[in-house]
């Protein structure tokens, strides 16, 4: 039996701000229980739903040193879907109405959390063979293990895996402040270790000190080793290239299944998608005050409204698209004010053609996946992406830029060979985006048989966690055999 401890700042169903929580909450359940005992450790946030807080059982407590401070760690546990979760409690750090705050607050918060993880290990009846850390918030766990090896001698044989979900967020802050918080010695803040462009960098620490580094798609591995995609750490990734792996995130096929989905009005499968999608589309048009026209193509987006997600391009093309094309558009998400306001402007100018829903609703998200004909995802960069996997699962054809996981998961349509599962473009330009959108319209309106063939192929694709979990198992086994 191989013991694996997942360490992360969020996990469904307890707390979620993005795809990280989906991965941490899903992957452990797909690892072979006959060979792996997988447990998860996350913070106990005050903003967590009371439903889950009430089910927590107190296990023990300890104190950890954080620089010159001594800080309390409460250790609580619960079991969800067969996986044991440990939640670490400290009201000073984990109070508030959201899990993340200003960066200088989070720098101390997650230095504490990383240290608390190692302190909590001594209070639970579980010694991991592997600690699997996720994103910059846990980057100091392998650093502490190696730097304070005398203090953690009982864990000297523990291997570490560090997974990068989004390289843009690295946990950078002033070296003198980080040194005061963490108690790490001067020699840890060099260019070979935690220092990066004059700042301390938590994510870099995780990359340098972990035994294996993974990220969430094979193409993203290539991207981050380039100056354009490396966010300042491309040299570090090239140096670690022999221990760097890309594994596509999986999708929970029970949660996202149009044949069973309780969020959508009419359920369907690959044999009944024509009738099912039209029925859902009709209801969504009525619900969102779109013109009742089932033959007009409906584009959907469920996204954060940020530059990463391509909203500079979306802003640029929206006027032309809505004023000239036979199209309807529905958007769900929140993000930067400039994008929210521009989308509201278009909604006001083109009523009946566009529905803008600022906020987030799981119900509406599922209904968009089930009702839209195509799904727009023109990301500037995308480590993996889950929305394109969800849209294909529901027979909604993705229109994506060829970057990161989007390139790995969406095969561009080839009308001559009748292959592909969506539409894609290469260069991050409005010209290429609008050209690709218009090409998808041509296939939808003039070659509907080809369009339906593509839907059938997309719905039959297997991006479940089963395959990805097998790849993680191979990595874990290679580590424990060393």
C-alpha positions in Angstrom: 0.0 0.0 0.0 1.3 3.4 -1.0 0.3 6.3 1.3 -0.3 9.6 -0.5 -1.2 12.9 1.1 -2.7 15.6 -1.1 -2.0 19.1 0.2 -3.8 22.1 -1.3 -5.5 25.4 -0.5 -8.9 24.2 -1.7 -10.9 21.1 -2.6 -14.5 20.4 -3.6 -16.9 20.1 -1.9 -15.5 22.1 1.0 -14.2 25.2 -0.7 -13.8 26.2 -4.4 -12.6 29.2 -6.4 -11.4 27.4 -9.5 -10.3 24.2 -11.3 -7.7 23.4 -8.6 -10.5 22.5 -6.2 -12.1 20.1 -8.8 -8.8 18.3 -9.3 -8.0 17.9 -5.6 -11.5 16.9 -4.8 -11.8 14.4 -7.6 -8.4 12.7 -8.4 -8.0 10.9 -5.0 -11.2 9.0 -5.6 -9.9 7.6 -8.9 -6.7 6.1 -7.6 -6.8 2.4 -7.1 -7.9 1.9 -3.4 -6.4 -1.6 -3.4 -2.9 0.0 -3.8 -3.3 3.6 -2.6 -4.4 5.1 0.7 -5.0 8.7 -0.4 -5.9 11.5 2.0 -6.3 15.2 1.6 -5.2 18.2 3.8 -6.6 21.7 3.3 -7.3 24.8 5.5 -10.5 25.1 7.5 -11.8 28.4 6.2 -14.4 30.3 8.1 -16.3 30.9 4.8 -16.7 27.2 4.3 -20.3 26.0 4.1 -21.8 25.2 7.5 -23.1 21.8 6.1 -19.5 20.6 6.0 -18.2 22.4 9.1 -20.7 20.6 11.3 -19.4 17.2 10.2 -15.8 17.8 11.2 -14.4 15.8 14.1 -11.6 17.2 16.3 -8.5 15.0 16.2 -5.8 16.9 18.0 -3.8 20.1 18.0 -0.2 21.3 18.0 1.9 24.4 17.7 4.3 25.3 14.9 7.0 27.9 14.8 6.7 30.5 12.1 9.9 32.6 12.3 9.8 33.9 15.9 6.1 33.1 16.4 4.4 30.1 17.8 1.1 29.4 16.1 -1.8 27.1 17.0 -2.9 24.3 14.6 -6.2 22.5 15.2 -6.5 19.2 13.3 -10.0 18.1 12.3 -11.1 15.3 10.0 -14.1 14.0 8.0 -14.7 11.4 5.4 -16.3 12.4 2.1 -17.0 9.9 -0.8 -14.7 7.5 0.9 -11.7 9.9 1.1 -10.4 11.1 4.5 -9.9 14.9 4.7 -7.9 16.7 7.3 -8.8 20.4 7.8 -6.3 22.6 9.7 -7.8 25.2 11.9 -6.4 28.6 12.8 -9.0 31.5 13.1 -6.3 34.2 12.7 -5.3 33.0 9.3 -8.4 31.4 7.9 -11.1 33.8 9.0 -12.9 36.1 6.6 -15.5 35.7 3.8 -13.1 34.3 1.2 -10.2 31.9 1.1 -7.7 34.3 -0.5 -6.9 37.9 0.4 -4.3 40.5 -0.5 -1.0 38.9 -1.5 1.0 40.0 1.6 -1.6 38.4 3.8 -1.7 35.2 1.8 2.1 35.0 1.8 2.1 34.6 5.6 -1.1 32.5 5.6 0.3 29.8 3.3 3.7 29.8 4.9 1.8 29.0 8.1 -0.3 26.4 6.3 2.8 24.6 4.8 4.4 24.5 8.2 1.1 23.4 9.8 0.8 20.5 7.4 4.1 19.0 8.7 3.1 19.7 12.3 -0.3 18.0 11.8 1.4 14.9 10.3 2.7 14.1 13.8 -0.8 14.2 15.2 -2.5 11.8 12.8 -2.1 8.1 12.4 -0.8 8.4 8.8 2.7 8.6 7.5 2.7 9.4 3.7 5.1 7.9 1.3 4.4 10.8 -1.0 3.2 14.3 -0.3 1.5 15.7 -3.4 1.5 19.5 -3.3 -0.6 21.8 -5.5 0.2 25.3 -6.6 2.2 28.1 -4.9 0.2 28.0 -1.7 1.9 24.7 -0.8 5.3 25.4 -2.4 7.0 25.7 1.0 6.1 22.1 2.1 9.0 20.5 0.2 11.2 23.4 1.1 10.6 22.9 4.8 11.2 19.2 4.5 14.6 19.7 2.9 15.8 22.8 4.7 14.8 21.6 8.2 15.7 18.0 7.7 16.8 17.5 11.3 13.4 18.8 12.6 11.6 16.4 10.2 14.0 13.5 10.3 11.1 11.1 10.6 10.0 12.1 7.1 13.4 12.1 5.4 12.2 9.3 3.1 9.0 11.0 2.1 8.9 11.9 -1.6 7.3 15.0 -2.9 5.3 15.8 -6.1 4.5 19.4 -7.0 1.7 20.2 -9.5 1.4 23.6 -11.2 -2.2 24.4 -12.1 -1.6 28.0 -13.2 1.9 29.4 -13.5 0.7 33.0 -13.5 0.3 32.9 -9.7 3.6 32.2 -8.0 3.4 33.7 -4.5 6.1 36.4 -4.8 6.9 38.8 -2.0 9.8 40.7 -0.5 12.7 38.5 0.6 13.2 40.2 4.0 9.5 39.8 4.9 9.4 36.1 3.7 12.5 35.4 5.7 11.0 36.9 8.8 7.8 34.9 8.4 9.3 31.5 7.5 12.5 31.5 9.5 14.4 30.2 6.5 18.1 30.9 6.5 19.9 33.4 4.2 21.3 30.7 1.9 17.7 29.7 0.8 17.2 33.1 -0.9 19.6 32.7 -3.8 18.8 32.4 -7.6 19.3 28.6 -7.4 16.7 28.4 -4.7 13.8 30.7 -3.7 15.0 34.0 -5.1 13.4 35.2 -8.4 14.0 38.7 -9.8 14.7 40.2 -6.4 11.7 38.5 -4.6 11.1 35.3 -2.8 9.0 32.9 -4.8 7.0 30.1 -3.2 6.2 28.3 -6.5 9.8 28.3 -7.4 10.6 26.7 -4.1 8.2 23.9 -4.8 9.6 23.4 -8.3 13.3 23.3 -7.1 12.8 21.2 -4.0 10.2 18.6 -5.1 11.2 15.2 -6.5 8.8 15.4 -9.4 7.1 18.4 -10.9 3.9 18.0 -12.9 1.6 20.3 -14.7 -1.9 19.8 -16.2 -1.2 19.1 -19.9 1.7 18.0 -22.1 1.6 21.1 -24.3 1.7 23.3 -21.2 4.9 21.6 -20.2 6.4 22.8 -23.5 4.8 26.3 -23.1 6.4 26.9 -19.7 9.9 26.1 -20.9 9.7 29.0 -23.3 10.4 32.7 -22.6 6.8 33.6 -23.7 5.1 31.0 -21.5 7.5 30.6 -18.6 6.4 33.6 -16.6 10.0 34.3 -15.7 10.8 30.7 -14.7 11.4 29.1 -18.1 15.1 28.5 -17.2 14.1 26.7 -14.0 11.8 24.4 -15.9 14.4 23.6 -18.5 16.8 22.7 -15.8 14.2 20.3 -14.3 13.0 19.0 -17.7 13.9 15.4 -16.8 11.6 15.5 -13.8 8.8 17.5 -15.4 5.6 15.8 -16.6 2.3 16.9 -18.2 -0.9 15.1 -17.3 -4.3 16.2 -18.5 -6.8 16.9 -15.9 -9.7 14.6 -15.9 -13.4 15.3 -15.7 -15.9 13.8 -13.3 -18.1 11.9 -15.7 -20.8 11.3 -13.1 -21.1 15.0 -12.3 -21.1 16.0 -16.0 -23.3 13.5 -17.8 -26.1 14.9 -20.0 -28.0 11.6 -19.6 -28.2 12.0 -15.8 -27.7 15.7 -15.1 -30.3 17.0 -12.7 -29.4 20.6 -13.6 -30.8 20.4 -17.1 -34.5 20.3 -18.1 -34.1 17.6 -20.8 -31.6 14.8 -20.5 -30.0 13.1 -23.5 -27.1 11.0 -24.7 -25.1 10.5 -27.9 -28.0 8.7 -29.5 -30.6 11.5 -28.7 -28.6 14.7 -28.7 -30.4 16.3 -31.6 -33.8 16.3 -29.8 -32.2 16.8 -26.4 -30.1 19.8 -27.2 -32.9 21.5 -29.2 -35.3 21.1 -26.2 -32.8 22.5 -23.8 -31.9 25.4 -26.2 -35.6 26.3 -26.4 -36.0 26.5 -22.7 -32.8 28.5 -22.2 -33.8 31.0 -24.9 -37.1 31.5 -23.1 -35.4 31.7 -19.6 -32.8 34.3 -20.7 -35.1 36.4 -23.0 -33.3 35.4 -26.2 -35.2 35.4 -29.4 -37.1 32.1 -29.8 -35.2 30.8 -32.8 -33.9 27.2 -32.6 -32.2 27.4 -36.0 -29.9 30.3 -35.0 -26.5 29.2 -33.7 -26.1 29.8 -29.9 -22.5 30.5 -28.7 -21.9 29.9 -25.0 -19.2 31.0 -22.5 -18.8 30.0 -18.9 -15.6 31.8 -17.8 -13.8 34.2 -15.6 -13.7 37.5 -17.3 -10.0 38.1 -17.5 -7.3 38.7 -20.2 -6.1 35.1 -19.7 -9.5 33.9 -21.0 -9.2 35.9 -24.2 -11.7 38.7 -23.3 -9.5 41.3 -25.1 -10.3 39.4 -28.3 -13.9 38.8 -27.4 -14.4 42.6 -26.7 -12.8 43.4 -30.1 -15.0 41.1 -32.2 -18.3 41.4 -30.3 -19.7 44.4 -32.2 -19.1 42.9 -35.6 -20.4 39.5 -34.5 -23.7 40.8 -33.0 -24.4 43.4 -35.6 -23.7 41.3 -38.7 -23.9 37.6 -38.0 -26.9 35.3 -37.4 -25.9 34.4 -33.9 -27.0 34.4 -30.3 -24.6 34.6 -27.4 -24.9 33.7 -23.7 -22.2 34.4 -21.0 -21.9 33.4 -17.4 -19.1 34.5 -15.2 -17.4 37.2 -13.1 -14.1 39.0 -13.4 -12.5 42.3 -14.2 -14.8 45.4 -14.1 -13.7 46.5 -17.6 -14.9 43.2 -19.2 -18.1 42.9 -17.1 -19.0 46.5 -18.1 -18.3 45.9 -21.8 -20.4 42.8 -21.8 -23.3 44.7 -20.1 -23.0 47.3 -22.8 -23.4 44.8 -25.6 -26.3 43.2 -23.7 -28.1 46.6 -23.6 -27.4 47.3 -27.2 -28.4 43.9 -28.6 -31.4 42.6 -26.5 -32.6 39.2 -27.7 -29.2 38.3 -29.2 -27.0 38.3 -26.1 -27.6 37.3 -22.5 -24.9 38.4 -20.0 -25.1 36.8 -16.5 -22.5 38.3 -14.1 -22.1 35.9 -11.2 -21.9 32.1 -11.0 -24.6 29.5 -10.9 -23.9 25.8 -11.2 -27.4 25.2 -12.5 -27.1 27.8 -15.3 -23.6 26.6 -16.2 -24.9 23.1 -16.8 -27.8 24.5 -18.8 -25.4 26.5 -21.0 -23.3 23.4 -21.7 -26.4 21.4 -22.6 -28.1 24.2 -24.7 -25.4 26.0 -26.7 -24.3 24.8 -30.1 -20.7 26.0 -29.7 -18.5 27.0 -26.8 -16.1 29.9 -27.0 -12.7 29.6 -25.3 -10.1 31.8 -27.0 -7.6 31.8 -24.1 -4.3 33.7 -24.1 -2.9 30.7 -22.2 -4.6 27.7 -20.7 -2.7 25.1 -18.5 -5.4 22.5 -19.1 -8.9 23.9 -19.1 -12.0 22.0 -18.0 -14.7 23.9 -19.8 -13.8 22.5 -23.2 -14.1 19.0 -21.8 -17.5 19.8 -20.3 -18.7 21.3 -23.5 -17.7 18.3 -25.5 -19.3 16.0 -23.0 -22.6 17.8 -23.7 -22.2 17.9 -27.5 -21.4 21.6 -27.6 -18.5 22.1 -30.0 -15.5 24.1 -28.6 -13.9 27.0 -30.5 -10.5 27.4 -28.9 -7.0 28.8 -29.3 -4.3 26.2 -29.7 -2.5 26.7 -26.4 -1.8 24.4 -23.4 -4.5 21.8 -22.7 -6.8 23.2 -25.3 -4.4 22.1 -28.0 -4.1 18.7 -26.3 -7.9 18.0 -26.0 -9.6 19.6 -29.0 -8.9 18.2 -32.5 -9.6 20.8 -35.1 -12.3 20.0 -37.7 -11.1 18.8 -41.1 -14.0 19.0 -43.5 -12.2 17.0 -46.2 -11.6 14.0 -43.9 -14.6 14.6 -41.7 -12.5 14.4 -38.5 -12.2 16.6 -35.4 -14.1 17.5 -32.3 -14.1 21.3 -32.5 -12.6 24.4 -34.1 -9.2 26.0 -33.3 -6.9 28.9 -34.3 -3.3 29.4 -33.6 -2.3 33.1 -33.2 -3.8 35.3 -30.5 -5.5 37.8 -32.8 -9.0 39.0 -33.3 -8.7 38.3 -37.0 -8.1 34.6 -36.5 -10.8 34.3 -33.8 -13.5 35.9 -36.0 -12.4 33.9 -39.0 -12.7 30.6 -37.0 -16.0 31.6 -35.6 -17.4 32.3 -39.1 -16.0 29.0 -40.3 -17.9 27.2 -37.6 -21.0 29.1 -38.6 -20.5 27.8 -42.2 -20.3 24.2 -41.0 -23.4 24.7 -38.7 -25.6 26.3 -41.4 -24.4 24.6 -44.6 -23.0 21.2 -43.5 -25.2 20.2 -40.6 -24.5 16.4 -41.1 -20.8 17.1 -40.6 -21.6 19.2 -37.6 -23.6 16.4 -36.1 -20.9 13.9 -36.8 -18.5 16.1 -34.9 -20.9 16.2 -31.9 -21.1 12.5 -31.9 -17.3 12.2 -31.9 -16.9 14.9 -29.1 -19.5 13.1 -26.9 -17.7 9.8 -27.2 -14.3 11.2 -26.2 -13.0 9.9 -22.9 -11.5 12.6 -20.7 -12.6 10.9 -17.4 -10.2 10.8 -14.5 -9.5 7.0 -15.1 -6.8 7.6 -17.7 -5.2 10.5 -15.9 -5.2 8.7 -12.5 -3.3 5.8 -14.1 -0.6 8.2 -15.2 -0.3 9.6 -11.7 -0.1 6.1 -10.3 2.9 5.4 -12.6 4.7 8.5 -11.3 4.0 7.6 -7.7 5.3 4.0 -8.2 8.5 5.3 -9.9 9.1 7.5 -6.8 8.6 4.9 -4.1 10.8 2.4 -6.0 13.8 4.8 -6.1 
